């Protein structure tokens, strides 16, 4: 775009269900006068959203009439739900606050609060407490143009997972391409971005061609996102040339393993990818940390690196390796793990899911879905994803399990036990009541039982072992 354009304060970039107007790359001209930048929000849940201004000089007053606000002076309901404990519906974020990541949220105090260019906001928006009809956000002011430095900082309090988080935003009235490294300069910044997906109630993540929960390289106008700074010299500069109209599909598909955790309330996903240039440690260019959902009842799934680092995207060089897999939830109950992308890997090796709680081993080359009971007290990695093993190695693993401890599992409303030198099997419920006992049988009919946790006590090789197993009645 070339030439000088004066809007006379009458230019509106329309946004509706069909799309959003944009200002393309300005290569030799300028725009003067105010614009009105619209952002259409689909009908759905009233929920938190990440927003940022695409115009300069904005205050929270720009949201007046667009959606309901509460909890601060000048909002629609400043004293809701009570005068002594108002509930702010808009938050900013202060990276310099130490402690866990959530400590940095700072509530809005007045409708006149300014919003700096490139600064993100955490905004509860809708027209009722639970659901919303479509609505449009209007932001009026001078269009943000030219080279823009996003406001990032880094405060070291000794926690690599909690320090350095900055809520920034796409400042332009146009989608930008986060992977356009020729036109976005990132210094002292991990390359992953994280965006709240209100439709899923989960954080989407994206890095280097790989995304979860809808994460993409393309960041829409008015969209805020998380980045993590890693040094005091951290900076991000975006330029006009990083604007894009690209659809933003994922770049890598050949070696992705996607694992989805689903319960009655929703779902979450994590991705493992083999990348030749990655390592088994944390790679700022390839790995994305896990930001857990704030939505009650939803599962959160991640792989675990170095014993304690939870990842939403885990990229590493191809190798034989066991990768811990963690699923946590605030709603105890049945959770299904859906695995896709096994066919992207070498046919000569097996990908196996091992349940460390039950001892069960699932060949993901033939089984793509596993349902287990997960308690809301679970906080550690219950599963292992085993890559690179051949069939002989898998059989050896199973044999070792049988020698050291009999394997117990349920299938088709039966309890099955496999092991050597078994003298006696007892099956009890969680109250300790004896349900079955046998010195000869290794298969028990469970048709008369309801879904429940069973305690299986086995005497073998002059020792006694016990296993908890969740029986799910079909």
C-alpha positions as CSV (number, residue, x, y, z in Angstrom):
1,X,0.0,0.0,0.0
2,X,1.4,3.4,-1.0
3,X,0.3,7.0,-0.7
4,X,-1.2,9.0,2.1
5,X,-4.7,8.3,3.2
6,X,-6.8,10.4,5.5
7,X,-9.8,8.5,7.0
8,X,-11.5,11.7,8.2
9,X,-12.4,9.6,11.2
10,X,-15.0,7.7,9.0
11,X,-13.2,4.4,8.1
12,X,-14.6,1.2,9.7
13,X,-13.0,-2.2,9.2
14,X,-16.1,-4.5,9.2
15,X,-16.0,-7.8,11.0
16,X,-18.8,-10.4,10.8
17,X,-19.4,-14.1,10.6
18,X,-17.8,-14.2,7.1
19,X,-14.5,-12.5,8.0
20,X,-12.7,-9.4,9.2
21,X,-11.5,-6.5,7.1
22,X,-7.8,-5.6,7.4
23,X,-5.2,-3.0,6.5
24,X,-2.6,-4.7,4.4
25,X,1.2,-4.0,4.5
26,X,1.9,-0.3,4.2
27,X,5.1,-0.1,2.2
28,X,5.5,3.6,1.4
29,X,2.5,5.6,2.6
30,X,0.7,6.5,5.7
31,X,-2.8,6.6,7.3
32,X,-4.0,9.6,9.3
33,X,-7.3,10.0,11.1
34,X,-9.1,7.6,13.3
35,X,-10.4,4.2,12.3
36,X,-13.0,1.9,13.9
37,X,-11.7,-1.7,14.1
38,X,-14.4,-4.3,14.6
39,X,-14.0,-7.8,16.0
40,X,-16.9,-10.2,15.6
41,X,-17.3,-12.8,18.4
42,X,-19.3,-15.9,17.6
43,X,-22.2,-17.1,19.7
44,X,-21.3,-19.6,22.3
45,X,-20.0,-19.7,25.8
46,X,-19.5,-16.5,27.8
47,X,-15.9,-17.0,28.7
48,X,-12.5,-15.4,29.0
49,X,-10.9,-14.0,25.9
50,X,-7.4,-12.7,25.1
51,X,-7.8,-9.2,23.5
52,X,-5.4,-6.4,22.5
53,X,-6.0,-3.0,20.9
54,X,-5.3,-2.4,17.2
55,X,-5.5,1.3,17.6
56,X,-3.5,3.7,19.8
57,X,-4.7,5.7,22.7
58,X,-7.3,3.1,23.8
59,X,-8.9,2.9,27.2
60,X,-11.3,0.4,28.6
61,X,-14.1,2.8,27.7
62,X,-13.9,1.5,24.2
63,X,-15.6,-1.7,25.4
64,X,-18.6,0.2,26.7
65,X,-21.8,-1.1,25.0
66,X,-19.9,-3.9,23.4
67,X,-20.3,-6.4,26.2
68,X,-21.1,-6.4,29.9
69,X,-18.3,-5.4,32.3
70,X,-18.1,-5.6,36.1
71,X,-16.0,-5.1,39.2
72,X,-14.4,-1.7,38.6
73,X,-15.3,2.0,38.6
74,X,-17.3,2.9,35.4
75,X,-18.1,-0.7,34.5
76,X,-21.7,-1.8,33.9
77,X,-21.8,-3.5,37.4
78,X,-19.0,-2.0,39.5
79,X,-20.2,-3.6,42.8
80,X,-21.2,-7.0,41.4
81,X,-21.7,-9.4,43.1
82,X,-21.2,-7.4,46.4
83,X,-19.7,-4.0,47.3
84,X,-17.1,-5.6,49.5
85,X,-16.0,-8.3,47.0
86,X,-16.6,-7.0,43.5
87,X,-15.7,-9.4,40.6
88,X,-13.4,-7.7,38.0
89,X,-14.2,-8.9,34.4
90,X,-11.0,-7.5,32.9
91,X,-7.4,-8.2,33.9
92,X,-4.0,-7.0,32.8
93,X,-0.8,-8.9,33.5
94,X,2.4,-7.7,35.3
95,X,5.4,-9.9,34.5
96,X,7.4,-8.5,37.3
97,X,5.2,-10.0,40.1
98,X,7.1,-13.0,41.5
99,X,5.8,-16.4,42.5
100,X,3.6,-18.6,40.3
101,X,2.5,-17.4,36.9
102,X,-1.0,-16.6,38.0
103,X,0.2,-14.1,40.6
104,X,0.8,-11.5,37.8
105,X,-2.8,-10.9,37.0
106,X,-3.8,-7.3,37.9
107,X,-7.5,-6.3,37.9
108,X,-8.8,-3.3,36.1
109,X,-9.7,-0.4,38.4
110,X,-11.4,2.2,36.3
111,X,-13.1,2.4,32.8
112,X,-10.4,5.1,32.1
113,X,-7.5,2.6,32.4
114,X,-5.3,2.9,29.3
115,X,-4.3,-0.1,27.3
116,X,-0.8,0.2,25.8
117,X,-0.2,-0.8,22.2
118,X,0.8,-4.5,22.1
119,X,-0.4,-5.1,25.6
120,X,-2.8,-8.0,26.2
121,X,-6.0,-8.2,28.3
122,X,-7.8,-11.1,29.9
123,X,-11.4,-10.2,29.3
124,X,-14.6,-12.0,30.4
125,X,-17.1,-11.2,27.7
126,X,-20.6,-12.1,26.7
127,X,-24.2,-11.0,27.2
128,X,-25.3,-13.5,29.9
129,X,-23.5,-15.3,32.6
130,X,-23.3,-18.7,30.8
131,X,-23.8,-18.1,27.0
132,X,-23.8,-15.3,24.5
133,X,-25.3,-14.3,21.2
134,X,-22.9,-13.0,18.6
135,X,-21.5,-9.5,19.4
136,X,-19.0,-7.1,17.9
137,X,-16.2,-5.3,19.7
138,X,-15.4,-1.8,18.4
139,X,-12.0,-0.1,18.9
140,X,-11.6,3.5,17.7
141,X,-8.4,5.5,17.3
142,X,-5.4,5.9,15.1
143,X,-4.5,2.6,13.4
144,X,-1.3,1.0,14.6
145,X,1.3,1.0,11.8
146,X,5.0,0.8,11.2
147,X,7.5,-1.1,13.3
148,X,6.2,-1.8,16.8
149,X,8.0,-3.1,19.9
150,X,5.8,-5.3,22.0
151,X,6.1,-4.6,25.7
152,X,8.0,-7.6,27.1
153,X,10.2,-7.9,30.2
154,X,11.9,-10.5,32.3
155,X,12.1,-10.8,36.1
156,X,14.2,-13.7,37.4
157,X,12.8,-15.1,40.7
158,X,14.5,-18.5,40.2
159,X,11.6,-20.4,38.5
160,X,12.1,-21.3,34.9
161,X,8.4,-22.2,34.5
162,X,6.9,-19.2,36.2
163,X,9.3,-16.3,35.3
164,X,9.2,-14.2,32.1
165,X,5.5,-14.6,31.1
166,X,4.2,-11.6,29.1
167,X,0.7,-11.1,27.8
168,X,1.2,-9.3,24.5
169,X,-0.9,-8.9,21.4
170,X,-1.0,-8.5,17.7
171,X,-1.1,-4.7,17.4
172,X,-2.1,-4.4,13.7
173,X,-5.5,-4.3,12.1
174,X,-4.4,-7.5,10.2
175,X,-3.5,-11.0,10.9
176,X,0.3,-11.5,11.4
177,X,2.5,-14.6,10.7
178,X,4.4,-15.5,13.9
179,X,6.8,-17.7,11.8
180,X,7.9,-14.8,9.6
181,X,11.3,-14.5,11.3
182,X,12.5,-12.2,8.5
183,X,10.0,-9.6,9.6
184,X,9.6,-10.3,13.3
185,X,12.7,-9.9,15.5
186,X,12.6,-12.0,18.7
187,X,15.4,-11.7,21.3
188,X,15.5,-13.6,24.5
189,X,12.1,-15.2,23.9
190,X,11.0,-18.8,23.7
191,X,9.4,-19.3,20.3
192,X,6.2,-20.8,21.5
193,X,2.9,-18.8,21.7
194,X,-0.1,-19.6,23.8
195,X,-3.7,-18.4,23.0
196,X,-6.8,-19.0,25.1
197,X,-9.4,-21.0,23.1
198,X,-12.8,-20.2,24.6
199,X,-14.6,-22.8,22.5
200,X,-12.5,-25.6,24.2
201,X,-11.9,-23.9,27.5
202,X,-8.2,-24.7,27.0
203,X,-5.0,-23.0,25.9
204,X,-3.9,-23.5,22.4
205,X,-0.1,-23.7,21.8
206,X,2.0,-23.3,18.7
207,X,5.7,-23.6,17.9
208,X,7.6,-24.2,14.7
209,X,4.9,-25.7,12.6
210,X,3.2,-27.7,15.3
211,X,0.0,-26.8,17.2
212,X,-2.4,-28.1,19.8
213,X,-6.0,-27.2,20.5
214,X,-6.2,-25.1,17.3
215,X,-2.9,-23.3,17.8
216,X,-1.6,-21.7,14.6
217,X,1.3,-19.5,13.3
218,X,-1.3,-16.9,12.3
219,X,-2.4,-14.4,15.0
220,X,-5.6,-12.6,14.3
221,X,-6.1,-8.9,14.7
222,X,-7.1,-7.9,18.2
223,X,-5.7,-11.3,19.5
224,X,-3.5,-11.3,22.6
225,X,-1.2,-14.2,23.4
226,X,1.3,-15.4,25.9
227,X,5.1,-15.5,25.3
228,X,7.8,-16.3,27.7
229,X,10.9,-14.2,28.0
230,X,14.2,-15.7,29.1
231,X,16.6,-12.8,29.6
232,X,16.6,-9.2,30.7
233,X,17.4,-8.2,27.1
234,X,14.1,-9.8,25.9
235,X,12.4,-7.9,23.0
236,X,9.9,-8.5,20.2
237,X,9.6,-6.2,17.2
238,X,6.9,-6.7,14.6
239,X,6.9,-4.9,11.3
240,X,4.4,-4.2,8.5
241,X,5.8,-7.0,6.4
242,X,4.7,-9.7,8.8
243,X,1.1,-9.1,8.0
244,X,-0.5,-12.0,6.1
245,X,-3.7,-13.4,4.5
246,X,-2.4,-17.0,4.7
247,X,-4.9,-19.6,6.1
248,X,-2.3,-20.8,8.6
249,X,-2.4,-24.5,8.4
250,X,0.1,-26.6,10.3
251,X,3.5,-27.0,8.6
252,X,4.5,-30.4,10.0
253,X,2.4,-33.4,9.6
254,X,4.7,-36.3,8.8
255,X,5.8,-37.3,12.2
256,X,3.2,-36.0,14.7
257,X,1.7,-38.1,17.4
258,X,-1.4,-36.4,18.9
259,X,-2.9,-37.7,22.1
260,X,-6.2,-36.4,23.2
261,X,-7.8,-36.8,26.6
262,X,-11.6,-36.6,26.7
263,X,-14.1,-36.7,29.5
264,X,-17.8,-35.8,29.8
265,X,-16.9,-32.1,30.2
266,X,-14.5,-31.6,27.3
267,X,-11.0,-32.4,25.9
268,X,-7.4,-31.4,25.7
269,X,-4.5,-32.6,23.6
270,X,-0.7,-32.9,23.5
271,X,1.7,-33.5,20.6
272,X,4.9,-35.5,20.3
273,X,7.0,-34.9,17.1
274,X,10.3,-36.2,15.9
275,X,12.5,-33.3,14.8
276,X,16.1,-33.9,13.7
277,X,17.5,-30.7,15.2
278,X,15.8,-31.1,18.6
279,X,17.3,-32.6,21.8
280,X,15.8,-34.6,24.7
281,X,16.1,-31.4,26.8
282,X,13.9,-28.3,26.6
283,X,14.4,-26.6,23.2
284,X,13.2,-22.9,23.0
285,X,12.8,-23.3,19.2
286,X,10.8,-26.6,19.3
287,X,9.1,-27.2,22.6
288,X,6.0,-25.6,24.2
289,X,5.3,-25.6,27.9
290,X,1.9,-26.7,29.2
291,X,-0.4,-24.0,30.5
292,X,-3.2,-25.9,32.3
293,X,-6.8,-24.9,31.8
294,X,-8.6,-22.7,34.3
295,X,-11.9,-24.4,33.4
296,X,-13.2,-26.8,36.1
297,X,-14.0,-30.3,35.1
298,X,-11.8,-30.4,32.0
299,X,-8.8,-32.8,31.6
300,X,-5.3,-31.5,31.1
301,X,-2.8,-33.7,29.3
302,X,0.9,-33.2,28.8
303,X,4.2,-35.1,28.4
304,X,6.8,-34.7,31.1
305,X,10.4,-33.8,30.5
306,X,13.3,-34.0,33.0
307,X,11.0,-35.3,35.7
308,X,8.9,-32.1,36.3
309,X,8.6,-30.0,33.1
310,X,5.1,-30.4,31.6
311,X,5.0,-29.9,27.8
312,X,2.1,-29.4,25.4
313,X,4.4,-29.8,22.4
314,X,7.4,-32.1,22.8
315,X,9.8,-32.3,19.9
316,X,12.8,-34.5,20.0
317,X,15.2,-36.4,17.8
318,X,14.0,-39.9,16.6
319,X,15.1,-42.6,19.1
320,X,14.0,-45.4,21.3
321,X,12.6,-43.6,24.3
322,X,10.0,-43.8,27.0
323,X,8.1,-40.5,27.4
324,X,6.0,-39.9,30.5
325,X,2.4,-38.9,29.9
326,X,0.4,-37.0,32.5
327,X,-3.4,-36.6,32.7
328,X,-4.9,-34.6,35.5
329,X,-8.5,-33.6,36.1
330,X,-10.7,-31.9,38.6
331,X,-13.5,-34.3,37.8
332,X,-12.8,-37.9,38.8
333,X,-14.2,-40.4,36.3
334,X,-13.7,-42.1,33.0
335,X,-11.3,-40.5,30.6
336,X,-10.6,-41.7,27.1
337,X,-7.2,-41.3,25.5
338,X,-7.5,-41.0,21.7
339,X,-4.2,-41.4,19.8
340,X,-3.7,-40.4,16.2
341,X,-0.7,-40.2,13.9
342,X,0.8,-43.6,14.7
343,X,0.9,-44.2,10.9
344,X,3.3,-41.3,10.5
345,X,6.1,-43.3,12.1
346,X,8.3,-46.2,10.9
347,X,6.4,-49.4,10.4
348,X,9.5,-51.3,11.7
349,X,8.9,-50.0,15.3
350,X,6.1,-50.2,17.7
351,X,4.5,-47.3,19.6
352,X,3.2,-48.6,22.9
353,X,1.2,-47.0,25.8
354,X,2.0,-48.4,29.2
355,X,-0.3,-47.8,32.2
356,X,1.9,-47.6,35.2
357,X,-1.1,-47.9,37.5
358,X,-2.6,-51.1,36.2
359,X,0.4,-52.5,34.4
360,X,-1.5,-52.8,31.2
361,X,0.3,-52.3,27.9
362,X,-1.5,-51.2,24.7
363,X,-0.1,-51.6,21.2
364,X,-1.0,-48.2,19.6
365,X,-0.3,-49.7,16.2
366,X,-3.6,-51.6,16.6
367,X,-5.4,-49.8,19.4
368,X,-6.2,-46.1,19.0
369,X,-8.4,-45.5,22.0
370,X,-8.1,-46.4,25.7
371,X,-10.6,-45.7,28.4
372,X,-9.4,-45.5,32.1
373,X,-10.6,-44.1,35.4
374,X,-8.6,-41.1,36.5
375,X,-9.0,-39.6,40.0
376,X,-8.9,-35.9,40.7
377,X,-6.0,-36.6,43.2
378,X,-3.7,-37.8,40.4
379,X,-0.8,-35.4,40.0
380,X,2.0,-37.5,38.4
381,X,2.6,-39.2,35.1
382,X,0.5,-42.3,35.0
383,X,1.5,-43.5,31.5
384,X,4.5,-44.0,29.3
385,X,4.6,-43.6,25.6
386,X,7.2,-46.1,24.4
387,X,8.8,-45.3,21.0
388,X,11.1,-47.3,18.8
389,X,10.7,-50.8,20.2
390,X,10.5,-53.8,17.9
391,X,8.0,-56.7,18.5
392,X,10.6,-58.8,20.3
393,X,11.5,-56.0,22.7
394,X,7.8,-55.5,23.5
395,X,7.3,-59.2,24.2
396,X,10.3,-59.1,26.5
397,X,8.8,-56.2,28.4
398,X,5.5,-58.1,28.8
399,X,7.3,-61.3,29.9
400,X,9.3,-59.3,32.5
401,X,6.1,-57.9,33.9
402,X,4.6,-61.3,34.2
403,X,7.7,-62.7,36.0
404,X,7.9,-59.8,38.5
405,X,4.2,-59.2,38.9
406,X,1.2,-60.8,37.3
407,X,-0.7,-58.6,34.8
408,X,-4.3,-57.8,35.6
409,X,-6.8,-56.3,33.2
410,X,-10.5,-56.2,32.3
411,X,-12.1,-56.9,28.9
412,X,-15.6,-57.8,27.8
413,X,-16.9,-57.7,31.4
414,X,-14.3,-60.1,32.6
415,X,-11.3,-59.8,34.9
416,X,-8.2,-61.6,33.5
417,X,-5.0,-62.4,35.2
418,X,-1.8,-63.5,33.5
419,X,1.3,-64.7,35.4
420,X,3.5,-67.6,36.5
421,X,3.3,-69.7,39.7
422,X,0.0,-68.1,40.9
423,X,-1.2,-69.8,44.1
424,X,-4.3,-67.8,44.9
425,X,-6.3,-64.8,43.5
426,X,-8.7,-62.8,45.7
427,X,-10.8,-59.9,44.3
428,X,-12.3,-57.3,46.8
429,X,-14.1,-54.1,46.4
430,X,-12.9,-50.8,47.9
431,X,-14.8,-51.6,51.1
432,X,-12.8,-54.8,51.5
433,X,-15.6,-57.1,50.8
434,X,-14.5,-60.4,49.1
435,X,-16.1,-60.8,45.6
436,X,-14.1,-63.7,44.2
437,X,-11.5,-66.2,45.4
438,X,-9.8,-69.0,43.5
439,X,-6.7,-71.1,43.5
440,X,-7.2,-72.3,39.9
441,X,-9.2,-69.8,37.9
442,X,-7.5,-66.8,36.2
443,X,-10.7,-65.4,34.5
444,X,-13.6,-64.0,36.4
445,X,-17.1,-63.0,35.1
446,X,-18.0,-59.5,36.2
447,X,-21.4,-59.2,34.6
448,X,-23.1,-58.9,38.0
449,X,-20.9,-56.0,39.1
450,X,-21.4,-52.3,38.4
451,X,-18.6,-50.0,37.3
452,X,-16.2,-49.7,40.3
453,X,-12.6,-50.0,41.5
454,X,-11.5,-53.6,42.2
455,X,-8.6,-54.7,44.5
456,X,-6.9,-57.8,43.1
457,X,-4.7,-59.6,45.6
458,X,-2.4,-62.4,44.2
459,X,-0.2,-64.9,46.0
460,X,2.6,-66.0,43.7
461,X,6.2,-67.1,44.0
462,X,6.0,-66.9,47.9
463,X,4.9,-63.3,47.8
464,X,1.7,-61.3,47.8
465,X,1.0,-58.4,45.4
466,X,-2.0,-56.3,45.0
467,X,-3.4,-54.2,42.1
468,X,-6.1,-51.6,41.8
469,X,-8.0,-51.8,38.5
470,X,-11.0,-49.8,37.3
471,X,-13.8,-52.1,36.0
472,X,-15.9,-50.3,33.4
473,X,-19.1,-52.2,32.8
474,X,-20.0,-52.4,29.1
